[in-house]
């Protein structure tokens, strides 16, 4: 199954707001840990290794050179 790259989230602004709100009281370390857990939860839900490998490649390759290893 190919990776869906077109907008696919109903109410994307609402989801983004919920994501930001979920981290509002967290420090940077806690927010990074939460993001890592969220990634693993969603990766497990997807479950398709080819889709996950493609997502990893796209996320890595889309990193701008000026961001170094820390940016997305």
C-alpha positions as CSV (number, residue, x, y, z in Angstrom):
1,X,0.0,0.0,0.0
2,X,1.6,3.3,-1.0
3,X,1.9,6.1,1.5
4,X,-0.9,8.7,1.4
5,X,0.7,12.0,0.8
6,X,-2.4,14.2,0.2
7,X,-4.3,15.8,3.1
8,X,-6.2,13.0,4.8
9,X,-7.0,14.2,8.3
10,X,-10.5,15.6,8.8
11,X,-10.1,19.0,10.5
12,X,-6.3,19.2,10.3
13,X,-6.2,22.6,12.1
14,X,-8.2,21.0,15.0
15,X,-5.8,18.1,15.1
16,X,-2.8,20.4,15.2
17,X,-4.4,22.4,18.0
18,X,-5.1,19.2,20.0
19,X,-1.4,18.1,19.4
20,X,-0.1,21.4,20.7
21,X,-2.5,21.5,23.6
22,X,-1.5,17.9,24.6
23,X,2.1,19.2,25.1
24,X,1.3,22.6,26.6
25,X,2.3,21.8,30.2
26,X,5.3,19.6,29.2
27,X,8.9,20.7,29.1
28,X,10.9,20.0,25.9
29,X,12.2,16.6,27.1
30,X,8.7,15.5,28.0
31,X,7.3,16.7,24.7
32,X,10.0,14.9,22.7
33,X,9.3,11.7,24.7
34,X,5.6,12.1,24.0
35,X,6.3,12.6,20.3
36,X,8.4,9.5,20.2
37,X,5.6,7.5,21.9
38,X,3.0,8.9,19.5
39,X,5.2,7.9,16.5
40,X,5.5,4.3,17.8
41,X,1.8,4.1,18.6
42,X,0.9,5.3,15.1
43,X,3.5,3.1,13.5
44,X,2.1,0.1,15.3
45,X,-1.4,1.0,14.1
46,X,-0.2,1.3,10.5
47,X,1.7,-2.0,10.8
48,X,2.7,-2.1,7.1
49,X,6.5,-2.2,7.0
50,X,6.8,-0.9,3.4
51,X,4.6,2.2,4.3
52,X,6.7,2.8,7.4
53,X,10.0,2.5,5.5
54,X,8.7,5.0,2.9
55,X,7.6,7.4,5.7
56,X,11.0,7.1,7.3
57,X,12.7,7.9,4.0
58,X,10.4,10.8,3.2
59,X,10.9,12.3,6.7
60,X,14.7,11.9,6.5
61,X,15.0,13.2,2.9
62,X,12.7,16.2,3.5
63,X,15.0,17.6,6.2
64,X,16.5,20.9,5.1
65,X,20.3,21.0,5.2
66,X,20.3,24.1,7.5
67,X,18.4,22.2,10.2
68,X,21.1,19.7,11.0
69,X,20.2,16.5,12.9
70,X,17.7,18.2,15.2
71,X,15.1,19.6,12.7
72,X,12.1,18.0,10.9
